[in-house]
Amino acid sequence: MKAFERPTQIGLVALIMMGILFSDIRAQSVTGLLKESMASAEDTMLTSQEAKLTELLDTSLRSLSDKARRDRMIGGYVLLGLGIGSGIGGAATLAFGEGDDARIVGYSLLGGGVLLSGLSLLPFKMSSESERIYAEYSKMPADTPDQVHQKFYYGDRRFDELARKKRRERLISGSTSIIAGAASLILVDGSKEERYGAFTGPVIVGVTVLLVKSDEERRYETYRRAKEDIIGHTGDWEIHFGMAPLPKGGMFGGVQLRF
């Protein structure tokens, strides 16, 4: 009897260890099969719904590109206007001012005007990432079904990458601002009010940046929800396995599939 109980106990211990080991580990093989099945269904559905998806993707990327271009142009004109204004102010100061102070101010304004005017060329010449993505996407041919598929998947992937990149930048920027505000409590040498002021400004900015999503993120979120409505849910699947002893002896095991 004891010889029989010992292997049984060893087997129960092994089962418990396996349950602990795999309790929060994703079932990779099952996940792969499920994703392959969903990918096959997605391909089938995209064939019938491709026009709607492509139109939605094109509209989203074009809107982001147009907005980025407008913002870029506005920024360039603002810098150019400041540069012209600074240059006019410097020239007027040199023409009508007297003394060394007037000359210093005049030349400083002229130099600042030249610098700002030069910087204004950057927004005019350098396109944003949203503009470049849409330019590449719009140039791709769509004459055959295969080309339409390739164009859609390229735009879909680049849109996802852009949204993820903007999210990372937002999280890094907001976190850095909050850390800088917290560090000011230690580094700023001043009164309590001065330290509090140095703390609240960066923290408010950081929290705002963390909470407010970028245009790229909001656009992609809207696009993703619409895409899921069309081709179905494609989230990750997980298997959770656990065991527990029964009051009158023995073990109880369970498997849970989450998606």
C-alpha angles and dihedrals in degrees: 000000000000090000088055095046095053097061088043091054091046090051092050091049090050091050092050091049090050090050091052092045095051100032095104102018118111117240097242097188093049091044091051093050092047093048091049089052092048091046090053091049090046091054091050094048094045089059091061098033099035097110092056094045094046092049091050092048093047092049093049095048093043092050092051091047093049093048093047090050093049092049090048093051093046090051091050094049091047091054091045092050092049090049093050091046092049091048093050090048091050093049091049091049092052092046099048105019125093133210135023094294091059092050092049092050092044096051090044091054092046091050091048090049092053091047094049092045090052092048090052088068091067097067090044094052105031116072121208126247091254090056093048093049093051092045091054092043095049092050094056112105120245102184098119132039091250091053090048090052092048092048093049095048091046092052092043092052095045091047090053092048091049093051092048092049093051090048092053091048091049093050093046093047094047094045092048091052092050092048090050090052092049091047090054090067087065103031101041111090106205146082124318091258093052093049091047091051091049088050102046098050099059092038093053090047092047095049090048091051091049093050101042113072121215123252089253092054094047093047092049092047090054091046093047094051091049090048092051090051089056104041100023135246116319102178127142122278123219135190119211120192126190142165134201134181119253120232094243096042135280131074135276120212133188140184122206126192115204127189 
